[in-house]
Amino acid sequence: MSFVDAIKSVFTQYVGFSGRARRSEYWYFVLFNFIVSFVLSFLGNYVGFFSILGTIWSLAVLLPSLAVCVRRLHDIGKAWTWILLGLIPLVGEIILIVFFCQDSQPGENQFGPNPKGM
């Protein structure tokens, strides 16, 4: 899956918590979100308007971020409840990063068919 396809996929399924998301879809979205947030934060230091845009951006990508995280967990065969590990400081976040780096379960699992592409 290309960078642009991954971003389109996340935003077209912005509240789609069912199905599966490949590693590339998840990590391209994380990269895109980081770049946009960094640019808005940098510009917000000089022009106050951009800090307001940064807040709006953060709120706008909240649901798509949660949805792609849940779909990524589904891709490795884990239920959505594993995302609650992120509430545990440091340890939970590290465990989630390890989960998000794992390869997909081959074939179909209880959350649907294996998505096409890498």
N, C-alpha and C positions, 0 to 999 in steps of 0.2 A: 504494500500500500504506500503510495507516495505521500509526501507532506501535505499537499493540497487536498488529496482525497481523504486523508485522515481528519483534517480540520472540517471538511464538508460533512463527513460521516458523523462526527461528534455533534455538530450543530444541527444536523437534520434529525438526530435522535436525542435531542437535548433533554428530554425527560423520559427517554426509553431505558428503563431499568431491567428489561428482559433481553435475553440474547447474550452474545459473547463479543468481546473486543480483543483483537490481536495486540501483541506487544507494540507493534509499530504505530497503531492507531493511538494507543494510550501515550506512548512516549513522545510522539510528534505533537500531540495536543499539549502535553506538559511543556515542551520546548516553546511552542507558540504562545502559550499563556505566560511563560516566564519572560519571553522577549517583549510582549505587549506590556506586561506589568512593569518591567524594568524601564522601558522607554517612558511610560506615563509617570512613573516615580521620579525619574531623572528630570523630565520636563516640569514636573510638579514642584521641584525645588526652586525653579526660576519663575514659573508662572503659576499662580494659585489655581487658575482654571483647570490645569491638567491634574492637580490633586483631586479635584472633584470628579474628573473623568476617570481617574484611577479607582475611586470608590465605586462609581457606577459600573466600571468594568468588572471589579471584583464581585459585585452582586449579580451581574449578568452571567458570569461563568460559574456561579456556585452550583446550580442544578446540573449543567452539562458536565462539570467536573465530578460530581458525585455519581452521575449516571455512568460515565466512562469508567470510573473506579469499580463500580458494582459489576459492570459487564466484563471488565478485566478479571475480576475475581471469579466470575462465572466461567471464563475461558480456561482457568486452571482447575476448575471443579470445586470451588469454594462458594459457600452461600454468602449473601450480602452482609450477614451479621459480622463477618470477619473485618469489615471496615471499621467496626467499633474499636478495634485494636489501636487505631489512630488516636484514641482518647488517652491512651497510656503514654505519658511523656517519654520520649526518646526510644525506649524499647519497642513500643507498639509501632512507631513510625519505621524503625529499622526492619521489623518483621514484614510490614506491608511493602516496603521497597523490595525486599527479597521475593515476596510473592509476585509483585508486578514485573520482576525480571525473569520469572520462570517461563518456560516454553508452554505452549498450549497443550491441553490434553488432546491426543490424536482422536480423530473420528468424532462421533456425536457423544455428548454427555447429557445429563438431566436438564441442562439449560439450553440445549439446542445444538444444531449442527456446527461443525468447525468452520469458522469464517474463512473465506478464500483469501489468497494472497499472504504476504508475510507482513 
